[in-house]
Amino acid sequence: MNARLLSILGISTAFLVVIFAACVNPRKGYRPSQPIPFSHQLHAGVNQIPCQYCHVSPGEGPHASVPGLNTCMNCHSQVAIQKPEIQKIHNAWKSGEPIKWVKVHDMPDYVRFNHQPHINRGLDCTECHGEVAQMDVVSTQNRFTMGWCLECHRQPENEAASTDCVTCHY
């Protein structure tokens, strides 16, 4: 009897944890530490560098790339080269070691997301990613859950957006 009660209690607890996890999104507000502090406020805000300059592929394919050292060095071979954090970029460039940036906006492996149709539709990056140009440290501003995506896809102005499961899931 005790074993059966403990099993039922364990299964019930696991079920409640799964339900709770589905309702509370751990991604909203996610703000990982980066190997080199990077201010989007300075780069995208003050210096008005467009998102696509560093994140070169969101309009060309499914993923926005995390910038490589070549992109950083386009400016930082001339700009602020004596600053200690910029020296880290130079050292990585010289050694050929990539900087291991931590992705902030990352979807689960079972989700297939493509930036291209969203950009082609005229959506601005800020609609999903928030006002990144005002963020010193980037954090997720939206829930990025299936419900959040479906809420947008079901808006009358987005009538062409599919809500078919295979649009987003493998």
N, C-alpha and C positions, 0 to 999 in steps of 0.2 A: 504494500500500500504506500509506504513512504517513497519508494523508488518511482512509482507511478506518479505520485503527487509532485515529486521533484522534477520529473520529466515534463509534466504539463506546465509547471511553473517556469522551467527553463525555456520551453518553446514559446510560451506566452511572453516572456521577457524579451526573447530574441525578436519576436514579431513586433513588439512595441518599439524596440530600438530601430528596426528597419523602417517602420512607419514614421517615427520621429525624424530619422535621417532624411527621409524623402521630403519632409515638410520644411526642414531647416537646411538652408543651403550653406555649406561651409565655404563655398567659393566667394560669396559676396563679401567684400571687404578684404579679400586675400591680398597680402602685400609682402611678398617674400623679400628677404635680404638679397642683394646682388653682390657679386664679387668686386665690383667697382661701383660706387655710388653714381647714379646717373639721374640728372634732373631733366624730366620732360618739360617742366616749367621754363627752364632756361633755353633748351633746344627748340621745342615746338612753340612755346609761348613768346619769350623775349626775342629769340632769333627767328621766329616764324618759319622754321624748317618744316615743310609738309610731311605728314606721316609717311607717304609713299617714297620719300627720299631715302629713309632708313629701312623701312619695311617694304622692300621693293616688289614683292609679288602678290599683294592681295587682289589686285585687279586682273592679274594674269592667270591665276589658278586658285586652288582651294585654300592655300595657307599663306598667311602673312609671315614673311621670314623674320627671324631674329637677326639683326644686323651682324655681319661679320666684321672683322678687323679692317678690311679694305674700306668699308663705309666710314668707320671712325677716322681712319687715317686720311681720308679725303680732306678733312678739315684739320685734324689734329697733327698733321705733319707740319703745320704752320701756326696753329692757334693754341695758345695756353700750354705750350710744350714743356714749360718748367714746373707746372703743377704736379704734385706727387701722384694724384690719381691718373693724370694723363701719362705720366711716366710708366705706370703699370700697363697702359695700352701699348706704349712704345716697346716695352720689354717683351710683351706677348708677341708683338709684331716681329721683333728681331729673332725671338726663339722659335717662331712658327707654331706656338701653342695657342689654341683658340681660347677665348674668354668663355667661361661656362656660365652664360646668363641663365637665369631661372625664369621660365615662361610664367607670365602672370595670368594670361587668358589661355587656358588649356582645356580642351574638351576631353571627356572620357574616350577611351579607345573604341568603344562601340558606337560612337557618334561620328557621322560623316558630315562635316560642315564645310561649305565652300563660300568664301568671301565674294567670289566673282559675281554671282547673280545679285547679291545685295548691293554691290558697288554699281553694277550696270543699271540697277533700278534707281540709283541716285541717292542711296542712303549715305549719310555722312558717318565717318568713324565714330563721332561723338554719340550717335544714337544708341550704340551698344556699349562702347568703351568709356563713355562719360567725357568730361572736359579734361582730357589728358594734358592739354597745353597749360592747364592751371595746377597740375599736380607735380610737386617736387618728386615724390615717390609714387609711382603708379600702383593703383589697387583696383580690383574689380568693383564696378559700380552697380552691376545688375546681377540678377540671380543666375542667369545662364542655365536655367532648367528647361526641361521639355515644355512645361506649362507656360513659362515665360516666352519661349519661342512661338508656341502655338497661339498664344494671346496676340502676338504681333501678326502672325500669318493669317489669323481670322479677321483682322480689321478690314472693313469694307474697301479701303483704299489699296489693300494688298490682295485683292481678289485672285490674282494670278499665282499667289504663293501657295504651294502645295502643302497639304496636311497629311499626305500619304506617308505611312511609316517608313517606306523604303527611300524616301527623300533624304532622310537624316540617319537612318540606321542600316548597318550592314546586314 
